[in-house]
């Protein structure tokens, strides 16, 4: 009797398996959340995302090298598996070259996928390295200052 009522739609039935994952997303919440905050300031470092798993540091360097002198191109890899994380960094010699590389390569195909290039954000400073970090005891900052 309960099965007939559930099939008729009178009793809500919780989805199972893979459907439960997709069912948990609400129609009111978009899957893509736009970035908030100010855009990163222009720099010589570019962050490139959307790379193929087959993209190497050398192919990334070759793709961006036609727009200026590339000092360093690096595809990030997983530390355990060694596979690409599908993102990387490209560093140019000057700001003008990085702006030209950004304009030319943003939204272009590389190894079969569309890549997204943007200015890299500076790495945030770790709080434990600050002298006034309230960790107490022998924190990392205290250990670095100790002379043996």
Secondary structure, DSSP 8 states (H G I E B T S, - for coil): -HHHHHHTTSS-----THHHHHHTS-TTS-SS----S------SEEEEES--TT--HHHHHHHHHTTS-EEEEEEEE-TTT--EEEEEEEEESSHHHHHHHHHHHTT-EETTEE-EEEE-------GGGSTT-TT-SS-HHHHHH---
